[in-house]
Amino acid sequence: MPRDLSKPRTPTPRLRKPDAQDGAAIWELIRRCDPLDENSMYCNLLQADHFRETCVVAEMDGQIAGWVSGYVMPSDPDTFFVWQVAVDESARGAGLGLSMLQDLLSRDVCKGVDRVQTTITADNEASWALFRKFADQHGDTLDVQAYYTQALHFQDRHRTEHLVTIPLARAVLAKAA
């Protein structure tokens, strides 16, 4: 099918490790991505600096259009925990979130990882769709359970976060290496 010439061409995103100078732009991106929780700008700066090996930014036209923050769990080095995924509205619908997750899992720091975990509120449809698609591509299903609850952990100031666990198939991990 020929490309619709009335629409501007979407540039190919460049995925890279973040650095401290990206902190403010990451913070601004997250602020635009409702319903994500806003961390402090300082938190995003630390993530981009101290956790750069397990975070990724996507640049389009020199601007940060995507961000995934995560880490290998200190108490469970087989698990990669995804803290936050943000994709600018202008870059949605093209699989950028999935590409960023794949990029992270292909890094040396994730060689021993055999499962991905994240938490998602019940109303975050974009995150549910992303992690269902991720699980489908890796040949496994989502294991979901209430984790940080609205009443017990958040004192009714935040909705319950559901822990999502995705076991990674060994064959998929071998391809990523």
C-alpha positions, 0 to 999 in steps of 0.5 A: 500500500502506498504511503499517504503523502499528506502525513509527515513521515515518522522518523525512526527512533534512535534507542540509547542509554540515557545520561544525566543531561536527559533527566529533565526531558525524561521528567517532562515526558512522564508528565505528559503521559497520564496516568503515569506517576510523576517522580521528582525531576531529581529521581529521573536524573538519578535514574538516567545517571545511576541506572543508565545500564538498565534504562533506555530513551528513544530519540526522534528528531533530537527529542526524547519520545520514549523512556523505559526505566528498570533494574535487575532486582538486587534480591533476585538477579533473575528478574528485571523489574520495569519501573516505568514506560513512557511514550510521547503521544506523537510516537504511540502506536508504532511499537516503540514501548516494545522496542525499548523493552527488547533493547533493554533485555538484549543488553549484557546486564540482562544476560541472567534474566529469565523473567520480567516484572512490573506493576500496573494499576487496573485502569492503565490500559496502555501498559496492560496492552504493552505487557500482554503483547510482550508476553505473547511475543515471548511465548508466555502468559502474564501472572497477575496478582494484587501487590501494593494495595490501595488501602494497605500500602497507599492509604487510599491515596493511590490505586492498587498496583498489580504485580505482573510477572512474565517468564521469558522462554529460554529460546527467546533469550538465546535470540536476544543475546 
